[in-house]
Amino acid sequence: MTANWSRITALTCFASLAVATTARPDERPKGYKQVVPRGRIAAIDVPRFVPASTARIPGDAWVLGVVVNGEARAYSLNLLNQHEVVNDHAGDTSFAVVWCPLANAGVVYGRDYGGQKLRFEASGGLLNSALVMRDRQTGSYWPIITGAAATGKLKGTRLEELAVGMKTTWSDWVRRHPATVALSAGGVEHVQNNPYDQYFASDSGFREASAQDKRLPTKEPVWAFELDGRRFAVPFRAFEGGAVFRLGDEWIFLYRRKGASIYASTRALVSSGEVRRTGDGWVHEPSGGRYDLAQGSFAGVGAGDLRALAGLDTFWYVWSLTHPDTEVLAAPAYR
């Protein structure tokens, strides 16, 4: 089924064909396509939050939850459709909460670069159907799929991904973090309409974009990451119910509940010690810690022994068009 883009309104990310930018063409990344004028998608620079008890968010609504310096916060994905970037901070940590619906990518990046606390915004353009941010201080362009500034004063600077985010339902997030607060923009914590529903239900990429690499279908959902200078993509279907992949001396544990929504976050952990399937569960061999499904972690295992692996959920065509050298992992060591 092909998505009907005429239904996406001008208030959302990619509703208009208007082209406007203050940057010269040679300042934009190669392959960059301006889709709406810069500023049309307004980043939130001074986020406001309300307690969970007063947040008007349905229990089954999807949120991007983060915990930074012990502070739990939730950002409704439907609300983020209208802003895409929230410049936030907790304690002495400045970070940007980023959501790109076309790429199904939710990620949290640090904001301290070049001795400045950068404020990011959606540039109004795309690179291979994925969000390209722009910082207001230097005018550098930051494609979120490459993870580095492609142009401008900070060209080549890599984004610091903070593995603190989790896409889940509001009710699940509140259960895990009852003291959480929720983003409120103009007195609104959630909007019911999601103009990307048809896009997610379609087999087609944005504006009929398609994968040139046919190892996987164009819209195959994948977990994508970089490790030791190599890039990898793992189809969701390869690790539903959990799977372990061996990469050199590292053991990569990936988990998605069977039948989970495409919006749900992949749980990704990496260890130098073996992770093995035992019966109906998973165990970290060096410590004996077992995987706790409710907590999404191995009980009793320290961060030094089993740490979060930075990466993102996205679609195959978005990742492979950006990273044609990517390796596909489809044969786990254990599952």
C-alpha positions in Angstrom: 0.0 0.0 0.0 1.3 3.4 -0.9 1.0 6.2 1.7 -1.3 9.1 0.8 0.9 12.1 1.7 -1.8 14.6 1.0 -3.3 13.8 4.3 -0.3 15.0 6.2 -0.9 18.6 7.3 1.5 21.5 7.1 1.9 21.4 10.9 3.8 18.1 10.7 7.3 17.4 9.6 7.1 16.8 5.9 3.7 18.2 4.7 4.8 20.8 2.3 6.9 20.9 -0.8 8.0 24.5 -0.1 11.8 25.0 -0.3 13.5 27.7 1.8 16.8 27.9 3.6 19.2 30.5 4.8 22.2 28.2 4.0 24.0 28.3 0.8 23.7 25.1 -1.3 27.3 24.2 -0.7 26.7 24.2 3.0 24.2 21.4 2.9 25.2 17.8 3.1 25.6 15.8 -0.1 22.2 14.2 -0.9 20.3 16.6 1.3 16.8 17.5 0.3 15.0 20.5 1.7 11.4 19.6 2.2 9.9 22.4 4.3 11.4 25.8 5.3 13.7 25.8 8.2 11.8 26.8 11.3 8.5 25.3 10.1 9.1 22.4 12.5 9.7 24.3 15.8 12.1 22.7 18.2 11.4 23.1 21.9 14.1 25.1 23.7 12.5 25.7 27.1 10.7 22.5 27.8 8.0 22.4 30.5 6.8 19.3 32.3 3.9 18.2 34.4 3.6 15.4 36.9 2.4 12.0 35.7 -0.7 12.4 37.9 -1.9 15.4 35.8 -0.5 14.5 32.4 -3.2 14.0 29.9 -1.7 11.0 28.0 -3.6 7.8 27.3 -2.1 4.7 28.8 -1.5 3.1 25.4 0.1 6.2 23.9 3.8 5.8 22.9 6.4 7.9 24.6 10.1 8.4 24.5 11.2 8.1 28.1 14.6 9.1 29.4 16.3 9.0 32.8 19.2 11.5 33.1 20.9 12.1 36.4 18.2 10.2 38.2 15.4 12.3 36.6 12.7 10.5 34.6 10.9 12.3 31.8 8.5 11.3 29.1 7.9 12.8 25.7 4.8 11.8 23.7 5.8 10.6 20.3 2.6 12.1 18.7 3.6 15.4 20.3 7.2 15.1 19.1 5.8 14.6 15.5 5.2 18.4 15.6 8.6 19.4 17.1 11.1 16.5 16.5 13.8 18.1 18.7 13.6 19.0 22.4 16.7 20.8 23.9 16.7 19.8 27.5 19.0 19.4 30.5 19.0 17.6 33.8 21.5 18.7 36.4 24.8 19.4 34.6 23.8 17.3 31.6 22.5 19.0 28.5 20.9 16.8 25.9 18.6 16.8 22.9 15.6 14.4 22.7 15.2 13.6 19.0 12.4 11.8 17.2 12.3 11.2 13.4 9.0 9.5 12.5 10.0 8.8 8.9 13.0 6.8 10.2 11.2 5.4 13.3 14.2 6.7 15.1 14.1 8.0 18.7 17.5 9.0 20.1 19.1 11.1 22.8 22.2 13.2 22.1 24.5 15.2 24.2 24.5 19.0 23.4 28.0 20.0 24.5 30.3 20.4 21.5 33.2 22.7 20.8 32.9 24.4 24.2 29.3 25.3 23.6 25.9 24.0 24.6 24.4 23.7 21.2 20.7 24.2 20.5 19.5 21.9 17.8 16.5 22.2 15.5 15.0 20.3 12.6 16.6 21.8 9.4 13.5 21.1 7.4 15.4 18.7 5.2 16.2 15.0 4.9 19.1 12.8 4.1 17.9 9.5 2.8 14.4 10.1 4.3 15.9 10.8 7.8 16.0 13.9 9.9 18.9 16.3 9.5 19.3 18.7 12.4 21.0 22.1 12.4 22.5 23.8 15.4 21.8 27.5 15.8 25.2 28.4 17.1 27.4 27.3 14.2 24.9 26.5 11.4 26.4 23.0 11.1 24.1 20.3 9.7 23.8 17.0 11.6 22.2 14.0 9.9 21.0 11.8 12.7 21.7 8.5 10.8 25.4 9.3 10.3 25.8 10.6 13.8 28.2 13.4 12.8 28.2 17.0 11.5 28.3 16.9 7.7 28.9 20.5 7.1 29.7 23.8 8.9 32.2 24.8 11.5 31.8 21.5 13.4 32.0 19.2 10.3 33.3 15.8 11.3 32.3 16.2 15.0 30.4 13.1 16.2 27.2 13.3 18.1 27.5 11.7 21.6 24.6 9.3 21.9 23.3 8.8 25.4 21.9 5.3 25.8 19.2 6.6 28.2 16.1 6.6 26.1 13.3 4.0 25.8 10.2 4.0 23.6 7.4 2.4 25.4 3.7 3.0 26.3 2.9 5.7 28.8 1.4 3.2 31.3 4.5 1.1 31.1 6.8 4.1 31.6 4.8 5.3 34.7 4.9 1.8 36.1 8.7 1.8 35.8 9.1 5.4 36.9 6.1 6.6 39.0 7.9 9.9 39.8 8.2 10.7 36.1 7.2 14.0 34.6 5.8 14.5 31.0 6.6 17.1 28.4 3.8 19.7 28.1 3.9 22.1 25.1 1.4 24.9 25.2 -0.6 23.0 27.8 -0.7 19.9 25.7 1.0 16.6 26.7 -0.3 14.5 23.8 -2.2 14.8 20.5 -4.4 12.0 19.3 -3.8 12.3 15.6 -0.8 10.6 14.1 -0.4 11.6 10.4 2.2 8.9 9.9 -0.1 5.9 10.5 -0.4 5.3 6.8 3.3 5.6 6.3 4.0 2.9 9.0 1.4 0.6 7.4 2.9 1.0 4.0 5.7 -1.1 2.4 6.9 2.0 0.6 9.6 4.5 1.7 9.0 8.2 1.9 8.0 9.5 -1.6 8.6 6.0 -3.0 12.2 5.9 -1.9 13.5 2.3 -1.8 16.5 0.3 -0.7 19.2 -0.2 -3.3 20.6 -3.1 -1.3 18.2 -5.9 -1.7 19.4 -8.1 1.2 16.4 -6.9 3.1 13.0 -5.4 2.0 12.9 -1.6 1.8 10.8 -1.0 5.0 12.2 -3.9 7.0 12.5 -2.7 10.7 16.1 -3.1 11.9 18.2 -2.3 15.0 21.3 -0.5 13.6 24.5 0.3 15.4 28.3 0.9 15.1 30.9 -1.1 16.9 34.7 -0.9 16.5 34.4 1.1 13.3 31.9 -1.3 11.7 28.3 -0.8 11.0 25.6 -3.4 11.5 21.9 -3.9 10.9 19.8 -6.6 12.6 16.2 -7.3 11.4 13.7 -7.3 14.3 12.6 -10.8 13.3 16.1 -12.1 14.0 15.8 -11.4 17.7 12.2 -11.5 18.8 12.2 -13.2 22.2 15.9 -12.5 22.5 19.0 -13.4 20.7 22.8 -13.2 21.2 25.3 -12.3 18.4 29.1 -12.8 18.7 31.3 -10.1 17.3 34.9 -10.8 17.9 35.3 -10.8 21.7 32.0 -9.1 22.3 28.6 -10.7 23.0 25.7 -8.6 21.8 22.3 -9.3 23.5 19.2 -8.0 21.7 15.7 -8.3 22.9 12.2 -7.6 21.6 9.0 -9.1 22.9 7.3 -11.3 20.3 4.6 -9.3 18.6 5.8 -6.0 20.0 4.8 -2.8 18.3 7.2 -1.3 15.8 7.4 1.7 18.1 8.8 -0.3 21.0 12.5 0.1 21.8 15.0 -2.7 21.2 16.9 -3.6 24.3 20.6 -3.8 23.4 23.4 -4.8 25.7 27.0 -5.7 25.1 29.4 -7.7 27.2 32.9 -9.2 27.0 31.4 -12.2 28.9 29.2 -14.8 27.3 25.5 -14.4 27.4 23.7 -17.7 26.9 20.1 -19.0 26.6 19.1 -21.3 29.5 15.6 -22.9 29.4 13.1 -20.1 29.0 15.5 -17.2 29.9 18.9 -15.7 29.4 21.9 -15.7 31.7 25.1 -13.6 31.9 27.6 -16.5 32.4 30.4 -14.6 34.3 28.1 -13.3 36.9 25.1 -15.7 36.8 22.8 -12.8 36.4 19.5 -13.6 34.7 17.6 -11.3 32.3 14.7 -9.6 34.0 12.1 -9.0 31.3 10.2 -6.4 33.4 13.3 -4.3 34.0 15.0 -4.9 30.7 18.3 -5.7 32.3 20.3 -8.6 33.9 19.7 -8.7 37.6 22.8 -8.1 39.7 25.1 -7.4 36.8 27.2 -4.3 37.0 27.4 -1.7 34.2 31.1 -2.5 33.7 30.2 -6.2 32.9 27.2 -5.6 30.7 26.5 -2.2 29.3 23.9 -0.5 27.1 24.8 -0.6 23.4 24.1 2.7 21.6 22.2 2.4 18.4 18.7 3.0 17.0 15.7 1.4 15.6 15.0 2.4 12.0 14.1 1.1 8.6 16.4 -0.8 6.3 16.2 1.6 3.4 17.1 4.6 5.6 20.1 2.9 7.1 21.4 1.1 4.0 21.1 4.1 1.7 23.2 6.1 4.3 25.6 3.3 5.1 26.0 1.0 2.0 28.9 -0.7 3.8 26.7 -2.0 6.6 26.8 -5.7 7.6 23.6 -7.6 8.2 23.4 -9.8 11.2 20.7 -12.5 10.8 22.3 -15.6 12.3 22.6 -15.4 16.1 24.9 -17.5 18.2 21.9 -18.2 20.5 18.2 -17.5 20.4 
